[in-house]
Amino acid sequence: MIQRIQTLFLLSASALLFSMFFGVMAYTPQESVKYTSVSALLILNIVSFALAFFSIFLYRHRMIQIRVCIYNSIILLGFQGWVLWLFFTRPEGTAFTVTAVFPVVAAILSFLAMRYIARDEAMVRSTSRLRK
C-alpha cells in the first residue's frame, strides 16, 4: 500500500488538508481568520480530508478509488473557488497566507493519484487478458 506512488500523493494531500485545520487563512489588522471559523470552509475541509484519507485504504478496489479521487478533486476545486471568492471580496488591509492555495495543491495531488491508479488498473486488466 505505502510503496505505491499514488498512496504517497494521497497521503500528502491528506497532510495538507489536515494542516488546514490548524492554519490561519487570512490576517486583518484586528484579528486572524481561521478555516475553522467559517462553517462552510470547515465542512468542505472535513469532507475533502475524509475522502483523501479514506481513498488511501481502497487500494484493493481501484475503480472505486478512482471515483473517490475524482469526487475529491471536484470538491477541492470548489473549496478553492470559495477561498478565491473570499479573497476577491476581502476588506481592505486583509492578507491571505500560503495555506490559501493548499486546496488546489491537494486537488492536483489527488488528480495525479487518480492517473497512477488508472495506470495500475490498466496494467492489471492487460495481464488478466493475457491469462485467458
LUMLO-148162 format. One record per residue (C-alpha): x negated, y, z; residue in one letter. Coordinates in steps of 0.05 Angstrom, whole numbers, plus 5000, padded with zeros to 4 digits. Layout:
x:X y:Y z:Z resn:A;
...
***
This chain:
x:5000 y:5000 z:5000 resn:M;
x:4947 y:5052 z:5020 resn:I;
x:4899 y:5030 z:4966 resn:Q;
x:4944 y:5057 z:4911 resn:R;
x:4934 y:5129 z:4888 resn:I;
x:5009 y:5143 z:4888 resn:Q;
x:5011 y:5128 z:4962 resn:T;
x:4957 y:5179 z:4974 resn:L;
x:4996 y:5230 z:4933 resn:F;
x:5060 y:5217 z:4973 resn:L;
x:5022 y:5218 z:5039 resn:L;
x:4990 y:5285 z:5023 resn:S;
x:5058 y:5313 z:5001 resn:A;
x:5087 y:5289 z:5067 resn:S;
x:5030 y:5321 z:5105 resn:A;
x:5041 y:5388 z:5070 resn:L;
x:5116 y:5385 z:5085 resn:L;
x:5103 y:5365 z:5157 resn:F;
x:5056 y:5423 z:5167 resn:S;
x:5111 y:5470 z:5145 resn:M;
x:5150 y:5453 z:5209 resn:F;
x:5097 y:5489 z:5249 resn:F;
x:5076 y:5542 z:5198 resn:G;
x:5097 y:5614 z:5191 resn:V;
x:5130 y:5634 z:5126 resn:M;
x:5123 y:5709 z:5130 resn:A;
x:5097 y:5764 z:5174 resn:Y;
x:5130 y:5831 z:5185 resn:T;
x:5101 y:5886 z:5228 resn:P;
x:5151 y:5869 z:5283 resn:Q;
x:5156 y:5793 z:5280 resn:E;
x:5137 y:5729 z:5244 resn:S;
x:5188 y:5686 z:5207 resn:V;
x:5181 y:5611 z:5213 resn:K;
x:5211 y:5559 z:5167 resn:Y;
x:5249 y:5531 z:5226 resn:T;
x:5284 y:5597 z:5239 resn:S;
x:5322 y:5595 z:5173 resn:V;
x:5370 y:5537 z:5177 resn:S;
x:5375 y:5524 z:5101 resn:A;
x:5299 y:5521 z:5096 resn:L;
x:5296 y:5475 z:5156 resn:L;
x:5347 y:5427 z:5125 resn:I;
x:5311 y:5427 z:5058 resn:L;
x:5245 y:5415 z:5094 resn:N;
x:5273 y:5356 z:5134 resn:I;
x:5304 y:5324 z:5073 resn:V;
x:5244 y:5332 z:5029 resn:S;
x:5196 y:5307 z:5083 resn:F;
x:5240 y:5247 z:5097 resn:A;
x:5244 y:5229 z:5023 resn:L;
x:5169 y:5236 z:5012 resn:A;
x:5152 y:5195 z:5074 resn:F;
x:5207 y:5143 z:5061 resn:F;
x:5185 y:5133 z:4989 resn:S;
x:5116 y:5110 z:5013 resn:I;
x:5147 y:5047 z:5041 resn:F;
x:5186 y:5030 z:4978 resn:L;
x:5125 y:5003 z:4943 resn:Y;
x:5158 y:4935 z:4931 resn:R;
x:5217 y:4969 z:4896 resn:H;
x:5183 y:5012 z:4844 resn:R;
x:5244 y:5034 z:4806 resn:M;
x:5278 y:5059 z:4869 resn:I;
x:5212 y:5093 z:4889 resn:Q;
x:5210 y:5128 z:4821 resn:I;
x:5282 y:5154 z:4831 resn:R;
x:5267 y:5178 z:4901 resn:V;
x:5205 y:5215 z:4876 resn:C;
x:5246 y:5248 z:4821 resn:I;
x:5300 y:5270 z:4870 resn:Y;
x:5248 y:5295 z:4918 resn:N;
x:5214 y:5336 z:4863 resn:S;
x:5281 y:5368 z:4845 resn:I;
x:5296 y:5384 z:4918 resn:I;
x:5226 y:5413 z:4927 resn:L;
x:5234 y:5457 z:4866 resn:L;
x:5300 y:5482 z:4894 resn:G;
x:5264 y:5494 z:4960 resn:F;
x:5211 y:5534 z:4924 resn:Q;
x:5264 y:5573 z:4888 resn:G;
x:5296 y:5592 z:4954 resn:W;
x:5229 y:5615 z:4981 resn:V;
x:5218 y:5656 z:4917 resn:L;
x:5286 y:5688 z:4926 resn:W;
x:5267 y:5706 z:4997 resn:L;
x:5201 y:5734 z:4971 resn:F;
x:5234 y:5779 z:4920 resn:F;
x:5287 y:5804 z:4968 resn:T;
x:5240 y:5816 z:5026 resn:R;
x:5238 y:5880 z:5065 resn:P;
x:5182 y:5928 z:5054 resn:E;
x:5118 y:5910 z:5092 resn:G;
x:5130 y:5835 z:5093 resn:T;
x:5072 y:5789 z:5076 resn:A;
x:5081 y:5716 z:5058 resn:F;
x:5030 y:5664 z:5079 resn:T;
x:4998 y:5610 z:5037 resn:V;
x:5048 y:5559 z:5063 resn:T;
x:5100 y:5591 z:5018 resn:A;
x:5071 y:5552 z:4959 resn:V;
x:5070 y:5484 z:4995 resn:F;
x:5137 y:5461 z:4965 resn:P;
x:5113 y:5469 z:4894 resn:V;
x:5047 y:5434 z:4910 resn:V;
x:5087 y:5377 z:4943 resn:A;
x:5132 y:5374 z:4881 resn:A;
x:5071 y:5367 z:4836 resn:I;
x:5043 y:5313 z:4881 resn:L;
x:5109 y:5276 z:4881 resn:S;
x:5113 y:5281 z:4805 resn:F;
x:5042 y:5254 z:4798 resn:L;
x:5060 y:5196 z:4845 resn:A;
x:5121 y:5182 z:4802 resn:M;
x:5077 y:5178 z:4740 resn:R;
x:5029 y:5128 z:4773 resn:Y;
x:5087 y:5087 z:4799 resn:I;
x:5116 y:5084 z:4729 resn:A;
x:5048 y:5063 z:4702 resn:R;
x:5045 y:5006 z:4752 resn:D;
x:5116 y:4985 z:4734 resn:E;
x:5098 y:4983 z:4660 resn:A;
x:5037 y:4941 z:4675 resn:M;
x:5077 y:4892 z:4717 resn:V;
x:5130 y:4886 z:4662 resn:R;
x:5078 y:4875 z:4608 resn:S;
x:5045 y:4819 z:4647 resn:T;
x:5111 y:4786 z:4664 resn:S;
x:5130 y:4789 z:4590 resn:R;
x:5065 y:4752 z:4572 resn:L;
x:5081 y:4696 z:4621 resn:R;
x:5146 y:4678 z:4586 resn:K;
***
